[in-house]
Amino acid sequence: MNEIDARPRLRVPSQAARDEVVQIRALITHPMENGSRVGPDGAVVPRHIIHRFLCTFNDQKVLDMDIGPSISANPYLEFDARVPASGRFYFEWYDDNGAIYRESASIEVT
Amino acid sequence: MRLSRRRTLTLGMAGAAIAMLPVPGGADAAQDDDLIARFTGGAETVSGPLTMDAPSVAENGASVTISVECPGAVSIRVLALANPTPVICTFTFGPLSGSHRVSTRIRLAESQEVIALARMEDGSFAEARAHVSVTLGGCT
């Protein structure tokens, strides 16, 4: 069972003033199997987590996070970003199985 | 140096006091220091610029919301030394990071002190700790 139904959910404001600091909330559905849990068959369930999260805005980094097995299932993040101009946030979640889940959200500077 | 009777007594008492001090750190403490030093390179940490919010009591160790904030930080690492995998996560802030504040949900295997370490722009390090009592340990 290596395929995961990982669905990102974002909350990003659609408008901001120039250089305003906006709050971003990002969640992705994922079991975050930590590799030390024993399954119903008595065998250890192998580790399968999202090990990295990256947020950029117009090719500039906002937040890069190295993730270990002690992050809860359905990793949730709340952080702030400064918006220098209109553009698009890109979000990437890196899965142990090699998959990269991507999502984006645009914001308009008024 | 001439040893007076008074001086000899003082020295003896000081020596006894030092001998009675607990040996700093057993094997566990050494490992803990090592985990901290892996981030700080063994540098001294200050408290102040880095703040951490964590509940003093968490009913469910599988999901404990914590937040860290440190203006001027390049990166922040969060450690839970009593967890099987003590390094929880490391945040690295980019030029568009607004306030260097992040909130996330972590797993805690048992009651313990959560440690946050921040590397500042000038190369110094900051530290914050918060004790969380866990009612039901999270499967970490």
gemmi code that builds the backbone of each chain (N, CA, C; Angstrom):
import gemmi

chains = {
    "A": [
        ("MET", (0.851, -1.191, 0.000), (0.000, 0.000, 0.000), (0.880, 1.232, 0.000)),
        ("ASN", (1.426, 1.566, -1.137), (2.328, 2.700, -1.219), (1.632, 3.955, -1.738)),
        ("GLU", (0.483, 3.755, -2.351), (-0.254, 4.921, -2.858), (-1.069, 5.526, -1.727)),
        ("ILE", (-1.053, 6.837, -1.663), (-1.732, 7.554, -0.581), (-2.674, 8.558, -1.223)),
        ("ASP", (-3.859, 8.663, -0.641), (-4.790, 9.676, -1.114), (-4.472, 10.978, -0.387)),
        ("ALA", (-3.431, 11.661, -0.842), (-2.971, 12.882, -0.181), (-3.638, 14.095, -0.812)),
        ("ARG", (-4.517, 14.702, -0.063), (-5.220, 15.881, -0.599), (-4.794, 17.131, 0.159)),
        ("PRO", (-4.142, 18.063, -0.534), (-3.774, 19.320, 0.130), (-4.986, 20.221, 0.305)),
        ("ARG", (-4.997, 20.941, 1.409), (-6.023, 21.956, 1.632), (-5.316, 23.230, 2.074)),
        ("LEU", (-5.692, 24.331, 1.458), (-5.010, 25.588, 1.717), (-5.982, 26.656, 2.161)),
        ("ARG", (-5.478, 27.559, 2.971), (-6.217, 28.793, 3.208), (-5.232, 29.947, 3.024)),
        ("VAL", (-5.412, 30.661, 1.914), (-4.545, 31.780, 1.555), (-5.465, 32.942, 1.171)),
        ("PRO", (-5.229, 34.128, 1.711), (-6.081, 35.247, 1.314), (-5.904, 35.553, -0.176)),
        ("SER", (-6.958, 36.054, -0.813), (-6.867, 36.313, -2.249), (-6.338, 37.720, -2.531)),
        ("GLN", (-6.383, 38.581, -1.529), (-5.902, 39.950, -1.714), (-5.065, 40.368, -0.516)),
        ("ALA", (-4.126, 41.299, -0.775), (-3.311, 41.843, 0.304), (-2.774, 43.197, -0.124)),
        ("ALA", (-2.360, 43.989, 0.843), (-1.673, 45.237, 0.524), (-0.206, 44.919, 0.238)),
        ("ARG", (0.492, 45.791, -0.469), (1.898, 45.552, -0.782), (2.704, 45.390, 0.506)),
        ("ASP", (3.534, 44.349, 0.557), (4.388, 44.034, 1.710), (3.603, 43.679, 2.980)),
        ("GLU", (2.343, 43.392, 2.799), (1.557, 42.933, 3.954), (1.995, 41.520, 4.341)),
        ("VAL", (1.946, 41.236, 5.643), (2.231, 39.879, 6.127), (0.898, 39.143, 6.263)),
        ("VAL", (0.736, 38.095, 5.483), (-0.517, 37.360, 5.494), (-0.314, 35.992, 6.148)),
        ("GLN", (-1.404, 35.455, 6.686), (-1.326, 34.142, 7.331), (-1.744, 33.053, 6.343)),
        ("ILE", (-0.961, 31.991, 6.325), (-1.234, 30.871, 5.433), (-1.454, 29.628, 6.277)),
        ("ARG", (-2.476, 28.863, 5.905), (-2.710, 27.587, 6.579), (-2.691, 26.489, 5.540)),
        ("ALA", (-1.927, 25.448, 5.808), (-1.790, 24.360, 4.844), (-1.912, 23.031, 5.563)),
        ("LEU", (-2.746, 22.164, 5.033), (-2.928, 20.834, 5.596), (-2.915, 19.842, 4.446)),
        ("ILE", (-2.375, 18.656, 4.701), (-2.469, 17.614, 3.679), (-2.880, 16.314, 4.365)),
        ("THR", (-3.815, 15.592, 3.743), (-4.243, 14.329, 4.344), (-3.153, 13.286, 4.071)),
        ("HIS", (-2.632, 12.691, 5.144), (-1.566, 11.697, 5.017), (-1.437, 10.966, 6.352)),
        ("PRO", (-1.290, 9.635, 6.350), (-1.245, 8.903, 7.630), (0.026, 9.147, 8.436)),
        ("MET", (1.110, 9.597, 7.790), (2.391, 9.812, 8.483), (2.775, 8.574, 9.303)),
        ("GLU", (2.882, 7.451, 8.631), (3.241, 6.185, 9.286), (4.685, 6.299, 9.771)),
        ("ASN", (4.873, 6.217, 11.107), (6.185, 6.595, 11.640), (7.224, 5.471, 11.642)),
        ("GLY", (6.828, 4.267, 11.287), (7.805, 3.187, 11.173), (8.062, 2.441, 12.467)),
        ("SER", (7.352, 2.790, 13.562), (7.542, 2.039, 14.805), (6.228, 1.428, 15.287)),
        ("ARG", (5.175, 1.587, 14.485), (3.881, 1.062, 14.890), (3.749, -0.394, 14.428)),
        ("VAL", (3.154, -1.227, 15.310), (2.940, -2.631, 14.965), (1.521, -2.780, 14.413)),
        ("GLY", (1.417, -3.360, 13.239), (0.119, -3.528, 12.589), (-0.664, -4.684, 13.167)),
        ("PRO", (-1.887, -4.904, 12.699), (-2.745, -5.982, 13.212), (-2.129, -7.367, 13.006)),
        ("ASP", (-1.253, -7.515, 12.010), (-0.636, -8.819, 11.759), (0.616, -9.045, 12.606)),
        ("GLY", (0.920, -8.092, 13.515), (2.066, -8.259, 14.398), (3.376, -7.781, 13.811)),
        ("ALA", (3.359, -7.362, 12.568), (4.582, -6.877, 11.933), (4.639, -5.346, 12.019)),
        ("VAL", (5.878, -4.830, 12.066), (6.044, -3.375, 12.124), (5.642, -2.773, 10.778)),
        ("VAL", (4.792, -1.766, 10.832), (4.373, -1.089, 9.602), (5.521, -0.185, 9.154)),
        ("PRO", (6.001, -0.357, 7.922), (7.165, 0.439, 7.502), (6.874, 1.937, 7.497)),
        ("ARG", (7.931, 2.713, 7.713), (7.802, 4.169, 7.726), (7.321, 4.681, 6.382)),
        ("HIS", (6.377, 5.582, 6.419), (5.921, 6.245, 5.201), (5.368, 7.616, 5.586)),
        ("ILE", (6.218, 8.625, 5.442), (5.801, 9.966, 5.864), (6.065, 10.978, 4.749)),
        ("ILE", (5.540, 12.157, 4.943), (5.972, 13.308, 4.139), (7.175, 13.880, 4.874)),
        ("HIS", (8.320, 13.963, 4.187), (9.539, 14.355, 4.903), (9.963, 15.795, 4.628)),
        ("ARG", (9.260, 16.479, 3.720), (9.632, 17.874, 3.468), (8.433, 18.648, 2.945)),
        ("PHE", (8.351, 19.908, 3.386), (7.330, 20.827, 2.879), (8.046, 22.091, 2.420)),
        ("LEU", (7.629, 22.624, 1.282), (8.284, 23.823, 0.759), (7.220, 24.789, 0.268)),
        ("CYS", (7.352, 26.047, 0.654), (6.456, 27.095, 0.158), (7.296, 28.196, -0.476)),
        ("THR", (6.968, 28.533, -1.715), (7.654, 29.632, -2.400), (6.611, 30.606, -2.927)),
        ("PHE", (7.065, 31.816, -3.197), (6.189, 32.828, -3.795), (6.980, 33.536, -4.879)),
        ("ASN", (6.505, 33.473, -6.108), (7.224, 34.074, -7.247), (8.712, 33.710, -7.211)),
        ("ASP", (9.010, 32.409, -7.046), (10.384, 31.883, -7.048), (11.225, 32.306, -5.846)),
        ("GLN", (10.615, 32.908, -4.844), (11.367, 33.229, -3.632), (10.860, 32.368, -2.492)),
        ("LYS", (11.805, 31.917, -1.654), (11.417, 30.994, -0.596), (10.677, 31.702, 0.531)),
        ("VAL", (9.638, 31.056, 1.009), (8.925, 31.534, 2.198), (9.311, 30.650, 3.383)),
        ("LEU", (9.076, 29.341, 3.227), (9.339, 28.409, 4.321), (9.706, 27.046, 3.753)),
        ("ASP", (10.758, 26.463, 4.329), (11.191, 25.112, 3.967), (11.208, 24.329, 5.271)),
        ("MET", (10.556, 23.193, 5.299), (10.450, 22.443, 6.554), (10.899, 21.007, 6.352)),
        ("ASP", (11.876, 20.588, 7.159), (12.275, 19.175, 7.221), (11.378, 18.495, 8.236)),
        ("ILE", (10.749, 17.425, 7.833), (9.734, 16.797, 8.668), (10.189, 15.417, 9.117)),
        ("GLY", (10.045, 15.132, 10.403), (10.369, 13.823, 10.941), (9.106, 13.038, 11.253)),
        ("PRO", (9.257, 11.792, 11.723), (8.089, 10.951, 11.997), (7.250, 11.426, 13.176)),
        ("SER", (7.743, 12.409, 13.947), (6.975, 12.868, 15.106), (6.015, 14.001, 14.781)),
        ("ILE", (5.819, 14.268, 13.500), (4.769, 15.219, 13.113), (3.471, 14.415, 12.976)),
        ("SER", (2.377, 14.984, 13.480), (1.101, 14.268, 13.519), (0.609, 13.897, 12.118)),
        ("ALA", (-0.281, 12.917, 12.080), (-0.949, 12.565, 10.830), (-1.665, 13.794, 10.285)),
        ("ASN", (-1.831, 13.838, 8.982), (-2.415, 14.997, 8.307), (-1.668, 16.281, 8.686)),
        ("PRO", (-0.382, 16.358, 8.303), (0.469, 17.487, 8.727), (-0.204, 18.834, 8.465)),
        ("TYR", (-0.198, 19.648, 9.524), (-0.853, 20.957, 9.475), (0.176, 22.025, 9.789)),
        ("LEU", (0.129, 23.093, 9.042), (1.067, 24.195, 9.234), (0.338, 25.521, 9.162)),
        ("GLU", (0.757, 26.426, 10.019), (0.226, 27.780, 9.991), (1.450, 28.690, 10.052)),
        ("PHE", (1.613, 29.540, 9.051), (2.787, 30.416, 9.056), (2.457, 31.705, 8.321)),
        ("ASP", (3.403, 32.633, 8.343), (3.174, 33.947, 7.756), (4.082, 34.159, 6.548)),
        ("ALA", (3.594, 34.958, 5.598), (4.397, 35.289, 4.425), (4.211, 36.766, 4.107)),
        ("ARG", (5.301, 37.383, 3.666), (5.227, 38.776, 3.238), (4.996, 38.798, 1.732)),
        ("VAL", (4.048, 39.611, 1.288), (3.660, 39.625, -0.121), (4.144, 40.926, -0.766)),
        ("PRO", (5.254, 40.874, -1.553), (5.802, 42.100, -2.129), (5.066, 42.552, -3.389)),
        ("ALA", (4.364, 41.641, -4.043), (3.686, 41.980, -5.300), (2.636, 40.920, -5.565)),
        ("SER", (1.793, 41.153, -6.549), (0.842, 40.119, -6.950), (1.616, 38.911, -7.443)),
        ("GLY", (1.051, 37.748, -7.241), (1.759, 36.553, -7.705), (1.097, 35.302, -7.190)),
        ("ARG", (1.889, 34.227, -7.169), (1.332, 32.922, -6.852), (2.215, 32.199, -5.838)),
        ("PHE", (1.563, 31.664, -4.820), (2.241, 30.787, -3.867), (2.259, 29.374, -4.427)),
        ("TYR", (3.409, 28.701, -4.312), (3.494, 27.283, -4.666), (3.813, 26.485, -3.413)),
        ("PHE", (3.116, 25.397, -3.260), (3.301, 24.527, -2.099), (3.657, 23.135, -2.588)),
        ("GLU", (4.680, 22.535, -1.957), (5.084, 21.171, -2.337), (5.258, 20.325, -1.086)),
        ("TRP", (4.726, 19.129, -1.142), (4.902, 18.141, -0.067), (5.641, 16.951, -0.666)),
        ("TYR", (6.770, 16.557, -0.056), (7.602, 15.465, -0.580), (7.330, 14.191, 0.206)),
        ("ASP", (6.807, 13.182, -0.473), (6.462, 11.918, 0.159), (7.665, 10.963, 0.118)),
        ("ASP", (7.794, 10.103, 1.158), (8.839, 9.070, 1.192), (8.818, 8.204, -0.069)),
        ("ASN", (7.629, 8.017, -0.664), (7.526, 7.127, -1.821), (7.945, 7.813, -3.126)),
        ("GLY", (8.471, 9.039, -3.004), (8.972, 9.733, -4.191), (7.973, 10.705, -4.799)),
        ("ALA", (6.722, 10.606, -4.378), (5.707, 11.506, -4.929), (5.903, 12.917, -4.392)),
        ("ILE", (5.567, 13.903, -5.203), (5.539, 15.295, -4.750), (4.131, 15.811, -5.003)),
        ("TYR", (3.459, 16.203, -3.941), (2.112, 16.739, -4.069), (2.220, 18.255, -4.177)),
        ("ARG", (1.577, 18.813, -5.207), (1.716, 20.253, -5.445), (0.371, 20.950, -5.399)),
        ("GLU", (0.405, 22.184, -4.935), (-0.793, 23.015, -4.913), (-0.330, 24.458, -5.032)),
        ("SER", (-1.186, 25.324, -5.524), (-0.797, 26.733, -5.614), (-1.999, 27.615, -5.336)),
        ("ALA", (-1.728, 28.867, -5.040), (-2.790, 29.834, -4.767), (-2.283, 31.211, -5.160)),
        ("SER", (-3.117, 31.950, -5.866), (-2.675, 33.283, -6.297), (-3.176, 34.339, -5.324)),
        ("ILE", (-2.454, 35.445, -5.278), (-2.835, 36.546, -4.410), (-2.606, 37.844, -5.177)),
        ("GLU", (-3.530, 38.763, -5.013), (-3.462, 40.015, -5.764), (-3.152, 41.153, -4.797)),
        ("VAL", (-2.119, 41.928, -5.135), (-1.780, 43.091, -4.323), (-2.617, 44.272, -4.797)),
        ("THR", (-3.347, 44.856, -3.893), (-4.272, 45.935, -4.278), (-3.709, 47.297, -3.872)),
    ],
    "B": [
        ("MET", (52.494, 29.198, 48.303), (51.316, 29.569, 49.093), (51.358, 28.842, 50.428)),
        ("ARG", (51.233, 29.628, 51.485), (51.248, 29.025, 52.821), (49.833, 28.609, 53.173)),
        ("LEU", (49.676, 27.397, 53.612), (48.335, 26.941, 53.983), (48.102, 27.204, 55.456)),
        ("SER", (47.233, 28.136, 55.763), (46.852, 28.358, 57.153), (45.848, 27.271, 57.538)),
        ("ARG", (45.589, 27.180, 58.829), (44.630, 26.177, 59.298), (43.238, 26.477, 58.728)),
        ("ARG", (42.893, 27.809, 58.720), (41.571, 28.198, 58.234), (41.425, 27.852, 56.741)),
        ("ARG", (42.495, 28.137, 55.998), (42.448, 27.935, 54.553), (42.299, 26.439, 54.223)),
        ("THR", (43.021, 25.636, 54.958), (42.942, 24.191, 54.738), (41.519, 23.688, 54.953)),
        ("LEU", (40.894, 24.193, 56.013), (39.519, 23.783, 56.298), (38.583, 24.185, 55.170)),
        ("THR", (38.726, 25.436, 54.692), (37.852, 25.922, 53.629), (37.999, 25.064, 52.379)),
        ("LEU", (39.256, 24.792, 52.042), (39.514, 23.979, 50.847), (38.860, 22.617, 50.974)),
        ("GLY", (39.008, 22.030, 52.153), (38.443, 20.702, 52.375), (36.932, 20.708, 52.219)),
        ("MET", (36.290, 21.775, 52.733), (34.834, 21.832, 52.643), (34.390, 22.040, 51.196)),
        ("ALA", (35.144, 22.859, 50.480), (34.797, 23.102, 49.072), (34.895, 21.799, 48.290)),
        ("GLY", (35.966, 21.051, 48.577), (36.164, 19.779, 47.880), (35.022, 18.819, 48.170)),
        ("ALA", (34.590, 18.782, 49.423), (33.500, 17.889, 49.804), (32.216, 18.296, 49.085)),
        ("ALA", (31.983, 19.603, 48.977), (30.774, 20.098, 48.335), (30.764, 19.688, 46.869)),
        ("ILE", (31.913, 19.812, 46.218), (31.982, 19.440, 44.798), (31.738, 17.938, 44.636)),
        ("ALA", (32.291, 17.146, 45.535), (32.125, 15.701, 45.444), (30.666, 15.294, 45.601)),
        ("MET", (29.905, 16.107, 46.340), (28.513, 15.755, 46.579), (27.601, 16.140, 45.409)),
        ("LEU", (28.090, 17.014, 44.534), (27.270, 17.422, 43.396), (26.987, 16.219, 42.513)),
        ("PRO", (25.762, 16.136, 41.980), (25.486, 15.015, 41.078), (26.375, 15.109, 39.842)),
        ("VAL", (26.835, 13.984, 39.392), (27.651, 13.967, 38.172), (26.784, 14.515, 37.033)),
        ("PRO", (27.232, 15.567, 36.364), (26.368, 16.128, 35.338), (26.177, 15.173, 34.165)),
        ("GLY", (24.988, 14.643, 34.076), (24.630, 13.866, 32.911), (25.076, 12.421, 32.967)),
        ("GLY", (24.133, 11.511, 32.828), (24.470, 10.120, 32.594), (24.558, 9.928, 31.098)),
        ("ALA", (24.333, 8.709, 30.644), (24.396, 8.419, 29.221), (23.312, 9.170, 28.455)),
        ("ASP", (22.092, 9.225, 29.066), (20.974, 9.884, 28.404), (21.235, 11.359, 28.185)),
        ("ALA", (21.704, 12.002, 29.251), (21.956, 13.436, 29.166), (23.004, 13.726, 28.095)),
        ("ALA", (24.001, 12.836, 28.004), (25.042, 13.020, 26.995), (24.444, 12.939, 25.593)),
        ("GLN", (23.526, 11.991, 25.414), (22.858, 11.862, 24.113), (22.016, 13.090, 23.800)),
        ("ASP", (21.332, 13.599, 24.847), (20.506, 14.784, 24.657), (21.364, 15.967, 24.233)),
        ("ASP", (22.482, 16.154, 24.941), (23.395, 17.245, 24.601), (23.881, 17.102, 23.171)),
        ("ASP", (24.111, 15.852, 22.776), (24.605, 15.578, 21.431), (23.562, 16.001, 20.390)),
        ("LEU", (22.290, 15.709, 20.670), (21.225, 16.086, 19.737), (21.108, 17.600, 19.612)),
        ("ILE", (21.312, 18.292, 20.727), (21.266, 19.753, 20.692), (22.497, 20.281, 19.941)),
        ("ALA", (23.652, 19.677, 20.234), (24.899, 20.142, 19.605), (24.908, 19.895, 18.109)),
        ("ARG", (24.142, 18.901, 17.662), (24.089, 18.646, 16.228), (23.517, 19.850, 15.480)),
        ("PHE", (22.703, 20.622, 16.180), (22.125, 21.820, 15.559), (22.965, 23.059, 15.873)),
        ("THR", (23.415, 23.159, 17.130), (24.099, 24.382, 17.557), (25.613, 24.310, 17.348)),
        ("GLY", (26.130, 23.115, 17.063), (27.572, 22.962, 16.972), (28.236, 23.148, 18.326)),
        ("GLY", (27.470, 22.986, 19.389), (28.008, 23.106, 20.734), (28.048, 24.532, 21.256)),
        ("ALA", (27.529, 25.495, 20.463), (27.542, 26.896, 20.892), (26.571, 27.110, 22.042)),
        ("GLU", (26.858, 28.137, 22.846), (25.950, 28.524, 23.929), (24.639, 29.031, 23.336)),
        ("THR", (23.532, 28.787, 24.033), (22.257, 29.328, 23.575), (21.761, 30.367, 24.577)),
        ("VAL", (21.039, 31.352, 24.070), (20.436, 32.336, 24.949), (18.925, 32.145, 24.933)),
        ("SER", (18.246, 32.577, 25.974), (16.793, 32.557, 25.939), (16.341, 33.993, 25.719)),
        ("GLY", (15.203, 34.171, 25.117), (14.722, 35.525, 24.888), (14.115, 35.700, 23.513)),
        ("PRO", (14.965, 35.726, 22.458), (14.383, 35.987, 21.140), (13.422, 34.900, 20.671)),
        ("LEU", (13.663, 33.671, 21.122), (12.825, 32.547, 20.682), (11.731, 32.275, 21.715)),
        ("THR", (10.492, 32.225, 21.258), (9.406, 31.860, 22.158), (8.677, 30.650, 21.607)),
        ("MET", (8.181, 29.825, 22.514), (7.432, 28.638, 22.112), (6.142, 28.578, 22.914)),
        ("ASP", (5.050, 28.330, 22.214), (3.766, 28.106, 22.850), (3.442, 26.629, 22.769)),
        ("ALA", (3.184, 26.013, 23.911), (2.768, 24.609, 23.926), (1.835, 24.439, 25.115)),
        ("PRO", (0.875, 23.532, 25.028), (-0.030, 23.345, 26.165), (0.710, 22.685, 27.324)),
        ("SER", (0.399, 23.074, 28.577), (1.071, 22.414, 29.698), (0.512, 21.003, 29.892)),
        ("VAL", (-0.741, 20.803, 29.496), (-1.331, 19.465, 29.541), (-1.928, 19.143, 28.175)),
        ("ALA", (-1.566, 17.992, 27.640), (-2.114, 17.562, 26.352), (-2.795, 16.215, 26.569)),
        ("GLU", (-4.086, 16.152, 26.272), (-4.800, 14.892, 26.497), (-4.376, 13.825, 25.510)),
        ("ASN", (-4.163, 14.254, 24.279), (-3.834, 13.288, 23.229), (-2.443, 13.582, 22.661)),
        ("GLY", (-1.500, 12.699, 22.990), (-0.132, 12.894, 22.530), (0.034, 12.733, 21.033)),
        ("ALA", (-1.000, 12.233, 20.355), (-0.897, 12.041, 18.908), (-0.989, 13.361, 18.157)),
        ("SER", (-1.504, 14.386, 18.829), (-1.650, 15.674, 18.155), (-1.586, 16.807, 19.174)),
        ("VAL", (-0.419, 17.390, 19.286), (-0.200, 18.487, 20.224), (0.198, 19.721, 19.412)),
        ("THR", (-0.614, 20.772, 19.509), (-0.319, 21.979, 18.723), (0.732, 22.817, 19.434)),
        ("ILE", (1.813, 23.098, 18.741), (2.845, 23.977, 19.288), (3.097, 25.094, 18.277)),
        ("SER", (3.574, 26.227, 18.761), (4.018, 27.243, 17.822), (5.317, 27.862, 18.323)),
        ("VAL", (6.171, 28.205, 17.383), (7.457, 28.815, 17.705), (7.553, 30.128, 16.937)),
        ("GLU", (8.204, 31.088, 17.549), (8.386, 32.370, 16.885), (9.748, 32.926, 17.268)),
        ("CYS", (10.473, 33.425, 16.272), (11.792, 33.972, 16.558), (12.181, 34.971, 15.478)),
        ("PRO", (11.874, 36.261, 15.661), (12.297, 37.258, 14.675), (13.819, 37.247, 14.543)),
        ("GLY", (14.302, 37.280, 13.334), (15.749, 37.272, 13.121), (16.346, 35.883, 13.044)),
        ("ALA", (15.508, 34.854, 13.079), (16.032, 33.492, 13.003), (16.183, 33.062, 11.546)),
        ("VAL", (17.225, 32.284, 11.275), (17.397, 31.668, 9.970), (16.637, 30.348, 9.946)),
        ("SER", (16.762, 29.596, 11.035), (16.045, 28.327, 11.118), (15.742, 27.976, 12.570)),
        ("ILE", (14.738, 27.158, 12.736), (14.331, 26.700, 14.068), (14.165, 25.188, 14.025)),
        ("ARG", (14.750, 24.496, 15.013), (14.553, 23.045, 15.126), (13.777, 22.742, 16.398)),
        ("VAL", (12.861, 21.781, 16.309), (12.068, 21.376, 17.467), (12.460, 19.943, 17.831)),
        ("LEU", (12.739, 19.717, 19.126), (13.171, 18.405, 19.615), (12.249, 17.910, 20.722)),
        ("ALA", (11.969, 16.617, 20.701), (11.286, 15.963, 21.822), (12.160, 14.769, 22.189)),
        ("LEU", (13.011, 14.956, 23.207), (14.087, 13.992, 23.456), (13.586, 12.641, 23.934)),
        ("ALA", (12.360, 12.573, 24.469), (11.841, 11.285, 24.939), (11.096, 10.529, 23.842)),
        ("ASN", (11.016, 11.116, 22.663), (10.384, 10.407, 21.546), (11.383, 9.443, 20.903)),
        ("PRO", (10.890, 8.355, 20.292), (11.798, 7.429, 19.602), (12.614, 8.137, 18.509)),
        ("THR", (12.008, 9.098, 17.830), (12.725, 9.935, 16.866), (12.676, 11.365, 17.397)),
        ("PRO", (13.741, 11.789, 18.094), (13.651, 13.052, 18.850), (13.600, 14.317, 17.986)),
        ("VAL", (14.166, 14.275, 16.781), (14.121, 15.475, 15.941), (12.748, 15.530, 15.274)),
        ("ILE", (11.936, 16.490, 15.704), (10.566, 16.554, 15.194), (10.536, 17.217, 13.827)),
        ("CYS", (11.134, 18.386, 13.726), (11.141, 19.099, 12.451), (12.136, 20.249, 12.519)),
        ("THR", (12.485, 20.750, 11.345), (13.357, 21.917, 11.249), (12.746, 22.880, 10.244)),
        ("PHE", (12.504, 24.104, 10.674), (11.985, 25.135, 9.777), (13.136, 26.000, 9.289)),
        ("THR", (13.177, 26.255, 7.987), (14.146, 27.209, 7.449), (13.354, 28.334, 6.796)),
        ("PHE", (13.649, 29.571, 7.191), (12.868, 30.710, 6.717), (13.516, 31.334, 5.488)),
        ("GLY", (12.672, 31.692, 4.521), (13.148, 32.358, 3.330), (12.970, 33.853, 3.429)),
        ("PRO", (13.412, 34.583, 2.382), (13.315, 36.053, 2.417), (11.884, 36.566, 2.526)),
        ("LEU", (10.915, 35.757, 2.125), (9.528, 36.217, 2.193), (8.795, 35.675, 3.423)),
        ("SER", (9.555, 35.130, 4.357), (8.914, 34.694, 5.596), (8.470, 35.922, 6.368)),
        ("GLY", (7.201, 35.995, 6.681), (6.653, 37.210, 7.264), (7.169, 37.517, 8.653)),
        ("SER", (6.888, 36.643, 9.582), (7.158, 36.970, 10.983), (8.036, 35.925, 11.670)),
        ("HIS", (8.499, 34.922, 10.934), (9.262, 33.825, 11.540), (8.466, 33.170, 12.651)),
        ("ARG", (7.199, 32.976, 12.366), (6.332, 32.303, 13.326), (5.689, 31.124, 12.608)),
        ("VAL", (5.746, 29.927, 13.221), (5.145, 28.739, 12.627), (4.406, 27.962, 13.697)),
        ("SER", (3.280, 27.410, 13.307), (2.513, 26.576, 14.211), (2.265, 25.242, 13.527)),
        ("THR", (2.419, 24.137, 14.281), (2.180, 22.814, 13.700), (1.728, 21.852, 14.789)),
        ("ARG", (1.395, 20.631, 14.385), (0.935, 19.626, 15.343), (1.955, 18.506, 15.411)),
        ("ILE", (2.340, 18.148, 16.640), (3.385, 17.137, 16.812), (2.878, 15.964, 17.651)),
        ("ARG", (3.639, 14.856, 17.577), (3.349, 13.681, 18.405), (4.303, 13.657, 19.587)),
        ("LEU", (3.773, 13.345, 20.768), (4.621, 13.189, 21.950), (4.346, 11.820, 22.559)),
        ("ALA", (5.401, 11.005, 22.691), (5.244, 9.643, 23.187), (4.902, 9.630, 24.669)),
        ("GLU", (5.391, 10.631, 25.410), (5.158, 10.691, 26.854), (5.341, 12.131, 27.317)),
        ("SER", (5.043, 12.386, 28.594), (5.250, 13.720, 29.150), (6.731, 14.073, 29.070)),
        ("GLN", (7.034, 15.263, 28.650), (8.426, 15.651, 28.508), (8.545, 17.136, 28.214)),
        ("GLU", (9.812, 17.577, 28.178), (10.108, 18.953, 27.831), (10.358, 19.023, 26.326)),
        ("VAL", (9.597, 19.864, 25.652), (9.832, 20.090, 24.226), (10.849, 21.220, 24.118)),
        ("ILE", (11.846, 21.024, 23.266), (12.931, 22.000, 23.133), (12.909, 22.603, 21.741)),
        ("ALA", (12.986, 23.926, 21.658), (13.134, 24.594, 20.366), (14.473, 25.305, 20.352)),
        ("LEU", (15.178, 25.209, 19.227), (16.482, 25.855, 19.058), (16.415, 26.718, 17.811)),
        ("ALA", (16.939, 27.926, 17.891), (16.922, 28.806, 16.724), (18.329, 29.243, 16.375)),
        ("ARG", (18.631, 29.203, 15.087), (19.895, 29.769, 14.602), (19.591, 31.178, 14.103)),
        ("MET", (20.295, 32.164, 14.672), (20.031, 33.555, 14.327), (20.888, 33.986, 13.133)),
        ("GLU", (20.498, 35.137, 12.545), (21.228, 35.634, 11.375), (22.696, 35.890, 11.689)),
        ("ASP", (23.014, 36.297, 12.911), (24.411, 36.595, 13.259), (25.183, 35.349, 13.684)),
        ("GLY", (24.565, 34.171, 13.552), (25.268, 32.935, 13.857), (25.121, 32.486, 15.298)),
        ("SER", (24.448, 33.269, 16.116), (24.234, 32.850, 17.505), (23.004, 31.937, 17.579)),
        ("PHE", (22.770, 31.381, 18.769), (21.673, 30.418, 18.925), (20.782, 30.794, 20.101)),
        ("ALA", (19.507, 30.534, 19.941), (18.555, 30.779, 21.014), (17.840, 29.474, 21.338)),
        ("GLU", (17.288, 29.407, 22.532), (16.652, 28.179, 22.996), (15.398, 28.509, 23.796)),
        ("ALA", (14.384, 27.658, 23.672), (13.185, 27.779, 24.497), (12.718, 26.374, 24.841)),
        ("ARG", (12.170, 26.217, 26.038), (11.687, 24.896, 26.457), (10.287, 25.024, 27.034)),
        ("ALA", (9.488, 24.000, 26.846), (8.143, 23.982, 27.411), (7.828, 22.555, 27.826)),
        ("HIS", (7.402, 22.392, 29.091), (7.049, 21.045, 29.559), (5.600, 20.744, 29.208)),
        ("VAL", (5.382, 19.586, 28.584), (4.026, 19.161, 28.216), (3.734, 17.848, 28.931)),
        ("SER", (2.671, 17.840, 29.746), (2.222, 16.601, 30.376), (1.232, 15.920, 29.444)),
        ("VAL", (1.547, 14.691, 29.067), (0.725, 13.979, 28.092), (-0.108, 12.934, 28.825)),
        ("THR", (-1.426, 12.996, 28.643), (-2.317, 12.038, 29.301), (-2.270, 10.698, 28.583)),
        ("LEU", (-2.433, 10.732, 27.272), (-2.390, 9.514, 26.470), (-1.283, 9.672, 25.435)),
        ("GLY", (-0.238, 8.858, 25.567), (0.933, 9.007, 24.707), (0.594, 8.809, 23.242)),
        ("GLY", (1.156, 9.655, 22.410), (0.940, 9.528, 20.977), (1.779, 8.407, 20.436)),
        ("CYS", (1.258, 7.685, 19.472), (2.028, 6.611, 18.882), (3.031, 7.239, 17.960)),
        ("THR", (4.272, 7.329, 18.462), (5.302, 8.015, 17.684), (6.186, 6.986, 17.038)),
    ],
}
model = gemmi.Model(1)
for chain_id, residues in chains.items():
    chain = gemmi.Chain(chain_id)
    for i, (resn, *xyz) in enumerate(residues, 1):
        res = gemmi.Residue()
        res.name, res.seqid = resn, gemmi.SeqId(i, " ")
        for name, pos in zip(("N", "CA", "C"), xyz):
            atom = gemmi.Atom()
            atom.name, atom.element = name, gemmi.Element(name[0])
            atom.pos, atom.b_iso = gemmi.Position(*pos), 0.0
            res.add_atom(atom)
        chain.add_residue(res)
    model.add_chain(chain)
structure = gemmi.Structure()
structure.add_model(model)
structure.setup_entities()
